[in-house]
Amino acid sequence: MSITLPRDARVPLSADDTETAGAGSWLRVTLEFCRRQPFGAFGMLLVLVMAVTGLSADLIAPYSPTANDFEAMTEAPSWAHWLGTDQFGRDMLSRIIFGARTALTVGLTSSFVGGIAGLVLGVASAYFGGRIDNLFQRVCDVMMAFPLIIMALAVVSIFGTGVHNVIVAITIPLIPRCARVVRASALAIREVAYVDAARACGYGHARIILRHMVPNVMAPFLIMLTAFVGQAILAEASLSYLGLGVQEPVPAWGLMLQGGAEEYATTAPWIAVFPGLAIMITVFGFSIFGDALRDALDPKLRNR
Amino acid sequence: MYRYIARRVLLVIPTLLGAAVLVFALMRLIPGDICVVRLGSGGATFNPQAIALCHHEIGLDKPLWLQFWDFVWGFSHFDFGISMWSGKPVAVEIAARLPISLEIALLATIVAVSIAIPLGTISALKQNTWLDVVVRTVAIGGIATPSFWIGIIAILVVLDTTGALFGRPWMPPIDYVPIWKDPIRNLSMAILPAITVGYRYSAVSMRMTRSAMLEVMREDYIRTARAKGLLEHLIVNRHALKNALLPVVTLLGIEFAFLIGGLVVTEQVFNLNGIGRLFVQAVQNQDYTLTQALVMLTVTVFVLCNLAVDLLYAWLDPRIRFA
């Protein structure tokens, strides 16, 4: 997935430029966003539904995701099992609901950790410039020469499978991708007078980077973060589908497609259809939300 | 121009060398002794001689710098060592599976280009109409849908449709026959995976075509072309599309390398014995020599694709050529 970012990131005129007036303005900003970007608001809604589903899985799931009912194996959707059951007699709906938790745990953790590491490294690289920047860029070149899933496979081959290792495997390739984009925006900010002023005040490097530069690259960072969550969820699903990600009995969408999906494709198509739909809807939500966010934050695209 | 080319080609060397260091280091980060992990899996008993022999086979008894030199030197000669699992040379294992993956990658590119460029262009020309919304939804759908799921659904649809039409469900063949020997069998094997991978591939390019076209259509020279009364289709085809396709070419080149990533999963769905499947098997079997070679191969393809794109770009765009 490629990420298109604002080409001319807005350079704030003061360090406080990005701060909003108060708590009430958040609601106003959100409402304005929904009015201007209805497509994006729909994406935001999908993301929210998935988040609530994942968080309250224990409350809303009709059955335990791991409970087998051998009386009802590969049963078609019915009132008792809304989305049917799998080949082990487990309720598909409950597994999908709990799967949302796994997908969001992996997706959010790896994109946040990878994103924040990339943010700090990217801004630091732009701030220090010179040799450090050059060296860091070459390291990024090397890291980015590994397609995400290939890097993830290489990491899994070393650390093994399981939720934690999958998170590590997806986080590592996200770091240079974030750092690269953030650095580009940070380069423009480095030249702004308030950074010089902060330096003249004798502030330390860490303070200038974290307090003065990082808040001002938030726009491209947030856009990228939404794209990352989608990518991470897809990567987790792919790894789990290959049997190299999350392992049974943890409910995960990719894993649900691994075992019976092909084998029972004609006799019990619901096993193959619903988990895939769940992945698609979630990533779709993050994608259109991210797109709308980009359009809303990019002044060049705003009037198109 | 020549300076640009020379600089760009030379940049490939440190990147590949860096990747080699990374791959080499990664494979040595594996906790414990590779040989113990391999020989001791399943609780089997083994003697120290077997470990020593295994170390010798992989070259782990040599100093680290010599191991790295052997790795880089071997790689530059297409000598990737012996597969730890099958005992055959890694190069032989890869060569046997390369044609099928390459064919699917090429077919997928054709599928992607023939979907992406027309749809992306129409979407830009009819901006903010229902057609635009449909195309954009199709494109985001392609990005959001895991390719293995598209594959599973494609198989499902083919099985059901052929079952209903002919009374007997038809499955695409899974063994590779070269296209010059049996083109029908070959294509019926490759077409579904190619569409599966191609749809996802097209989604990204479709979005790029759309945004590039939108930008180009606002340029002054398009207004000039309109002002002199040129027909709209000439403006689109001759003036706009030619310029808008530059970033699309870049993207196609970069995404081609990502196809390999897509193939890893898709080949699994269609049970095809290509590079992607070999990769997964190598990881599952803890075959480190094979994994190492495949990662390095993917990275090399990626880096060379990027190089090709940059050179092509320089050739297509006089602004870069004469800079």
Interface residues (C-beta under 8 A of the other chain):
Chain A: M1 S2 T4 R138 V139 D141 V142 M143 A145 F146 P147 L148 I149 I150 L153 A154 V155 V156 S157 I158 G230 L234 A237 S238 Y241 L242 G243 L244 G254 L257 A261 E262 A265 T266 P269 A272 V273 P275 G276 I279 M280 I281 T282 V283 F284 F286 S287 I288 D291 R304
Chain B: P14 T15 G18 A19 L22 V23 L26 M27 L29 I30 P31 Q127 I140 G141 I143 A144 T145 P146 F148 W149 I152 I153 I155 L156 L159 D160 G163 P169 V204 R207 M208 S211 L214 L251 I254 E255 A257 F258 I260 G261 V264 V265 Q268 V269 F279 V280 A282 V283 Q284 Q286 Y288 T291 V295 T298 V299 F302 V303
